Amino acid sequence: MTSPAIIEFEPLIRVAAFLAVFCAVSIWELRARRRAPVVPWRNRWPHNIGLLITDVLLLRLVAPGAVVGVALLCETRGWGVLNAFPLPGWLAILAGVLLLDLAVYLQHRVFHAVPILWRLHRVHHADLEFDVTTGTRFHPVEILVSTGIKCAVVAAGGVPVMGVLAFEVLLNATSMFNHANASVPAPIEEGVRLMVVTPDMHRVHHSIRLDEQSSNFGFNLPWWDRVFGTYRAQPADGHDQMTIGLDVFRSTQELRLDRMLLQPFREPAKDPENITA
């Protein structure tokens, strides 16, 4: 498939991959549930999925195919670091995926460190449960900022079109996988997390404890956390007893779509409510 054809079919490829992984992870959660939910799925799923649909519609309206388009432009003009070297196609794709994954790891850390960006990203962390829909729960403005960052990385790195598409599909898939409320069998979980971020590894990052939120930033590859010293193997309270979310925005009313959209622009109550139906 040529690069222009990839751009034409990019939305279809991404939607098909998303639906396949979402269904597979949802079935996995039903068959191998890791934690008993505190909040019923009906109070969360419609709103989390509604936020995802809002993200997709806004992105298609404001910047349709932006990252792939930048990759095609760089590929055509020979711009970017990877285009300066005569690499085999497969190696350029692999290098591009690694570069983008490192960029997303660093971006994630910045979104935790910079207050105005944290206001956007905390919408993701304010979910009171941790499951496949949490992996799709991001504020639309964060999605736009993230798209701009990826465009800049692709332009500077000269990431090929196939590398961008492979990364985007992989990022969406692993985000749903590593937010799953499901168990990887204990004998193989430690081995799996050497190659990809597992649900048990990423769940630590969604702890209410600030020190645990400041760990395990990887979405796809687990290596960056180990290299940069942000890896934490297990939560202090154990996976069954740990509290998910933030110490603010803890009312189930905050799980509503309208509340999530406005959350970056609101201050949390001084005395946050307990989880209530």
Secondary structure, 3 states (H helix, E strand, C coil): CCHHHHHHHHHHHHHHHHHHHHHHHHHHHHHCECCCCCCCHHHCHHHHHHHHHHHHHHHHHHCCCHHHHHHHHHHHHCCCCHHHCCCCHHHHHHHHHHHHHHHHHHHHHHHHHCHHHHHHHHHHHCCCCCCCCHHHCCCHHHHHHHHHHHHHHHHHHCCCHHHHHHHHHHHHHHHHHHCCCECCCHHHHHHHCCCCCCHHHHHHHHECCHHHHCCCCCCCCCHHHHHCCCCCCCCCCHHHHCCECCCCCCCHHHHCHHHHHHHHHCCCCCCCCCCCC
